[in-house]
Amino acid sequence: QVQLQESGPGLVKPSQTLSLTCTVSGGSISSDTYSWTWIRQHPGKGLEWIGCIFYSGSTYYNSSLKSRVTISIDTSKNQFSLKVSSVTAADTAVYYCARDAGSGSYGMDVWGQGTTVTVSS
Amino acid sequence: QSVVTQPPSASGTPGQRVTISCSGSSSNIGGNYVYWYQQFPGTAPKLFIYRNNQRPSGVPDRFSGSKSGTSASLAISGLRSEDEADYYCATWDDSLSGWVFGGGTKLTVL
Protein backbone atom coordinates (compact mmCIF):
# COMPACT_ATOMS: atom_id res chain seq x y z
CA GLN A 1 0.00 0.00 0.00
CA VAL A 2 1.50 3.29 -1.11
CA GLN A 3 2.12 5.89 1.57
CA LEU A 4 3.37 9.45 1.30
CA GLN A 5 5.10 11.47 4.00
CA GLU A 6 5.96 15.16 3.90
CA SER A 7 9.01 16.53 5.68
CA GLY A 8 10.70 19.90 6.04
CA PRO A 9 11.01 22.96 8.25
CA GLY A 10 7.87 24.10 10.01
CA LEU A 11 9.02 27.70 10.21
CA VAL A 12 10.39 29.81 7.38
CA LYS A 13 11.37 33.47 7.46
CA PRO A 14 9.78 35.95 5.07
CA SER A 15 11.60 36.34 1.74
CA GLN A 16 13.33 32.98 2.18
CA THR A 17 12.67 29.75 0.29
CA LEU A 18 10.29 27.10 1.60
CA SER A 19 11.56 23.58 0.90
CA LEU A 20 9.59 20.38 1.46
CA THR A 21 10.16 16.76 0.52
CA CYS A 22 7.64 13.98 0.02
CA THR A 23 8.87 10.42 0.51
CA VAL A 24 6.94 7.69 -1.26
CA SER A 25 6.92 4.23 0.32
CA GLY A 26 5.22 0.99 -0.70
CA GLY A 27 5.51 1.77 -4.41
CA SER A 28 7.81 3.23 -7.03
CA ILE A 29 7.74 6.89 -7.95
CA SER A 30 9.02 5.89 -11.41
CA SER A 31 5.67 5.09 -12.93
CA ASP A 32 3.98 6.14 -16.15
CA THR A 33 0.64 5.85 -14.40
CA TYR A 34 1.00 8.62 -11.87
CA SER A 35 2.14 12.16 -11.39
CA TRP A 36 3.18 13.51 -8.01
CA THR A 37 1.41 16.54 -6.68
CA TRP A 38 1.59 19.29 -4.07
CA ILE A 39 -1.53 20.88 -2.61
CA ARG A 40 -1.81 23.42 0.19
CA GLN A 41 -4.51 24.57 2.54
CA HIS A 42 -4.41 27.98 4.18
CA PRO A 43 -5.62 28.10 7.79
CA GLY A 44 -9.37 27.60 7.87
CA LYS A 45 -9.58 27.72 4.07
CA GLY A 46 -9.99 25.42 1.10
CA LEU A 47 -7.55 23.39 -0.94
CA GLU A 48 -5.21 24.89 -3.54
CA TRP A 49 -3.38 22.81 -6.14
CA ILE A 50 0.25 23.94 -6.42
CA GLY A 51 1.56 21.72 -9.18
CA CYS A 52 2.72 18.27 -10.17
CA ILE A 53 5.62 16.37 -11.68
CA PHE A 54 5.94 13.18 -13.72
CA TYR A 55 8.85 10.81 -13.22
CA SER A 56 10.15 12.00 -16.57
CA GLY A 57 10.56 15.43 -15.01
CA SER A 58 7.71 17.15 -16.82
CA THR A 59 5.93 19.65 -14.61
CA TYR A 60 2.66 21.54 -14.44
CA TYR A 61 2.21 24.51 -12.10
CA ASN A 62 -0.66 26.63 -10.82
CA SER A 63 -0.34 29.80 -12.88
CA SER A 64 -0.81 31.97 -9.80
CA LEU A 65 2.30 30.46 -8.18
CA LYS A 66 4.35 29.48 -11.21
CA SER A 67 6.94 32.24 -10.90
CA ARG A 68 7.91 31.14 -7.38
CA VAL A 69 7.43 27.37 -7.41
CA THR A 70 9.74 24.54 -8.43
CA ILE A 71 8.86 20.86 -8.14
CA SER A 72 11.57 18.28 -8.66
CA ILE A 73 11.86 14.51 -8.44
CA ASP A 74 14.58 12.14 -7.21
CA THR A 75 13.77 8.67 -8.43
CA SER A 76 16.82 7.17 -6.69
CA LYS A 77 15.38 8.22 -3.32
CA ASN A 78 11.71 7.73 -4.28
CA GLN A 79 11.11 11.36 -3.33
CA PHE A 80 9.78 14.52 -4.87
CA SER A 81 10.23 18.04 -3.58
CA LEU A 82 8.67 21.48 -3.51
CA LYS A 83 10.41 24.83 -3.36
CA VAL A 84 8.55 28.12 -2.98
CA SER A 85 10.74 31.19 -3.17
CA SER A 86 10.28 34.66 -1.71
CA VAL A 87 7.68 33.50 0.79
CA THR A 88 5.36 35.80 2.68
CA ALA A 89 2.80 35.24 5.41
CA ALA A 90 0.36 34.32 2.65
CA ASP A 91 2.33 31.11 2.13
CA THR A 92 1.54 29.95 5.65
CA ALA A 93 -0.46 26.76 5.15
CA VAL A 94 -0.65 23.02 5.57
CA TYR A 95 1.18 21.47 2.64
CA TYR A 96 0.12 18.06 1.33
CA CYS A 97 1.76 15.80 -1.18
CA ALA A 98 -0.38 13.39 -3.14
CA ARG A 99 -0.29 10.76 -5.82
CA ASP A 100 -2.26 11.74 -8.92
CA ALA A 101 -3.61 8.93 -11.05
CA GLY A 102 -4.89 11.43 -13.59
CA SER A 103 -8.05 13.37 -14.28
CA GLY A 104 -9.46 10.50 -16.30
CA SER A 105 -8.76 7.93 -13.65
CA TYR A 106 -8.72 7.94 -9.86
CA GLY A 107 -7.51 11.52 -9.51
CA MET A 108 -5.48 12.41 -6.42
CA ASP A 109 -6.05 9.14 -4.64
CA VAL A 110 -3.33 8.89 -1.99
CA TRP A 111 -2.37 11.80 0.26
CA GLY A 112 0.28 12.43 2.83
CA GLN A 113 -0.77 13.52 6.29
CA GLY A 114 0.29 17.10 5.63
CA THR A 115 2.88 19.36 7.20
CA THR A 116 2.28 22.81 8.61
CA VAL A 117 4.53 25.60 7.41
CA THR A 118 4.47 28.98 9.08
CA VAL A 119 6.12 32.01 7.52
CA SER A 120 7.21 34.37 10.25
CA SER A 121 10.26 36.27 11.37
CA GLN B 1 -12.22 33.10 -5.69
CA SER B 2 -12.37 29.54 -7.00
CA VAL B 3 -13.52 28.84 -10.55
CA VAL B 4 -15.57 25.99 -9.11
CA THR B 5 -18.27 26.96 -6.63
CA GLN B 6 -19.73 25.09 -3.67
CA PRO B 7 -22.09 26.29 -0.95
CA PRO B 8 -20.09 26.99 2.21
CA SER B 9 -22.41 24.96 4.38
CA ALA B 10 -25.06 22.25 4.35
CA SER B 11 -26.95 20.54 7.12
CA GLY B 12 -29.46 17.85 7.87
CA THR B 13 -30.81 15.66 10.61
CA PRO B 14 -29.93 12.00 11.04
CA GLY B 15 -31.58 9.86 8.41
CA GLN B 16 -32.19 12.72 6.01
CA ARG B 17 -30.87 13.05 2.48
CA VAL B 18 -28.54 15.96 1.82
CA THR B 19 -27.09 17.18 -1.46
CA ILE B 20 -23.95 19.28 -1.95
CA SER B 21 -23.57 21.08 -5.27
CA CYS B 22 -20.48 21.96 -7.28
CA SER B 23 -20.79 24.43 -10.15
CA GLY B 24 -18.22 25.18 -12.81
CA SER B 25 -17.87 25.85 -16.51
CA SER B 26 -17.21 24.18 -19.82
CA SER B 27 -13.45 24.33 -19.29
CA ASN B 28 -13.59 22.31 -16.10
CA ILE B 29 -16.65 20.33 -14.97
CA GLY B 30 -18.23 20.51 -18.42
CA GLY B 31 -15.41 18.58 -20.03
CA ASN B 32 -13.81 16.59 -17.26
CA TYR B 33 -14.57 14.18 -14.45
CA VAL B 34 -15.45 15.42 -10.97
CA TYR B 35 -13.91 14.11 -7.78
CA TRP B 36 -15.08 14.52 -4.21
CA TYR B 37 -12.94 14.56 -1.08
CA GLN B 38 -13.96 14.24 2.55
CA GLN B 39 -11.88 15.99 5.20
CA PHE B 40 -12.14 15.88 8.96
CA PRO B 41 -10.53 18.65 11.04
CA GLY B 42 -6.79 18.24 11.36
CA THR B 43 -6.58 15.39 8.86
CA ALA B 44 -5.74 15.03 5.19
CA PRO B 45 -8.51 14.92 2.58
CA LYS B 46 -9.64 11.46 1.53
CA LEU B 47 -10.82 10.53 -1.95
CA PHE B 48 -14.55 9.83 -1.67
CA ILE B 49 -15.90 9.83 -5.23
CA TYR B 50 -13.93 9.56 -8.47
CA ARG B 51 -14.94 9.89 -12.10
CA ASN B 52 -18.21 11.64 -11.20
CA ASN B 53 -19.94 8.72 -9.50
CA GLN B 54 -17.51 5.95 -8.59
CA ARG B 55 -16.89 5.04 -4.96
CA PRO B 56 -13.50 3.76 -3.76
CA SER B 57 -13.68 0.65 -1.66
CA GLY B 58 -14.75 1.44 1.86
CA VAL B 59 -16.98 4.38 0.99
CA PRO B 60 -20.56 3.57 1.99
CA ASP B 61 -23.16 3.35 -0.77
CA ARG B 62 -25.11 6.04 1.10
CA PHE B 63 -22.83 8.42 -0.80
CA SER B 64 -23.40 9.00 -4.49
CA GLY B 65 -22.06 11.44 -7.05
CA SER B 66 -23.55 12.76 -10.24
CA LYS B 67 -22.75 15.26 -12.96
CA SER B 68 -24.85 17.10 -15.48
CA GLY B 69 -23.40 19.68 -17.84
CA THR B 70 -21.24 22.09 -15.88
CA SER B 71 -22.51 21.06 -12.45
CA ALA B 72 -22.01 18.10 -10.17
CA SER B 73 -23.44 17.01 -6.87
CA LEU B 74 -22.70 14.75 -3.95
CA ALA B 75 -25.72 13.15 -2.33
CA ILE B 76 -25.72 11.60 1.11
CA SER B 77 -28.70 9.53 2.11
CA GLY B 78 -29.45 8.20 5.57
CA LEU B 79 -27.35 10.96 7.10
CA ARG B 80 -25.27 9.91 10.10
CA SER B 81 -23.37 11.91 12.69
CA GLU B 82 -20.06 10.55 11.44
CA ASP B 83 -20.71 12.17 8.05
CA GLU B 84 -20.09 15.57 9.60
CA ALA B 85 -17.03 16.84 7.75
CA ASP B 86 -15.85 19.18 5.00
CA TYR B 87 -16.46 18.05 1.43
CA TYR B 88 -14.53 19.36 -1.57
CA CYS B 89 -15.17 18.84 -5.24
CA ALA B 90 -12.24 18.87 -7.66
CA THR B 91 -11.81 18.72 -11.40
CA TRP B 92 -9.22 19.42 -14.08
CA ASP B 93 -9.46 22.78 -15.80
CA ASP B 94 -8.39 22.71 -19.45
CA SER B 95 -7.89 26.48 -19.63
CA LEU B 96 -5.72 26.60 -16.53
CA SER B 97 -4.03 23.24 -17.22
CA GLY B 98 -4.37 22.29 -13.60
CA TRP B 99 -6.63 20.92 -10.91
CA VAL B 100 -9.17 23.24 -9.37
CA PHE B 101 -11.01 22.69 -6.10
CA GLY B 102 -14.32 24.01 -4.96
CA GLY B 103 -14.20 26.15 -1.85
CA GLY B 104 -15.51 23.30 0.27
CA THR B 105 -18.81 22.63 2.02
CA LYS B 106 -19.02 22.10 5.75
CA LEU B 107 -21.67 19.47 6.43
CA THR B 108 -23.32 19.64 9.82
CA VAL B 109 -25.51 16.88 11.20
CA LEU B 110 -28.04 18.55 13.47
Chai-1 contact restraints between the chains, C-beta under 6 A:
chainA,res_idxA,chainB,res_idxB,connection_type,confidence,min_distance_angstrom,max_distance_angstrom,comment,restraint_id
A,G46,B,F101,contact,1.0,0.0,6.0,A-B,restraint_1
A,G46,B,G103,contact,1.0,0.0,6.0,A-B,restraint_2
A,G46,B,G104,contact,1.0,0.0,6.0,A-B,restraint_3
A,L47,B,Y88,contact,1.0,0.0,6.0,A-B,restraint_4
A,L47,B,F101,contact,1.0,0.0,6.0,A-B,restraint_5
A,W49,B,G98,contact,1.0,0.0,6.0,A-B,restraint_6
A,W49,B,W99,contact,1.0,0.0,6.0,A-B,restraint_7
A,Y60,B,S97,contact,1.0,0.0,6.0,A-B,restraint_8
A,N62,B,G98,contact,1.0,0.0,6.0,A-B,restraint_9
A,Y96,B,A44,contact,1.0,0.0,6.0,A-B,restraint_10
A,S103,B,N32,contact,1.0,0.0,6.0,A-B,restraint_11
A,S103,B,W92,contact,1.0,0.0,6.0,A-B,restraint_12
A,Y106,B,Y50,contact,1.0,0.0,6.0,A-B,restraint_13
A,G107,B,Y35,contact,1.0,0.0,6.0,A-B,restraint_14
A,G107,B,Y50,contact,1.0,0.0,6.0,A-B,restraint_15
A,D109,B,L47,contact,1.0,0.0,6.0,A-B,restraint_16
A,W111,B,A44,contact,1.0,0.0,6.0,A-B,restraint_17
A,Q113,B,A44,contact,1.0,0.0,6.0,A-B,restraint_18
A,G114,B,A44,contact,1.0,0.0,6.0,A-B,restraint_19
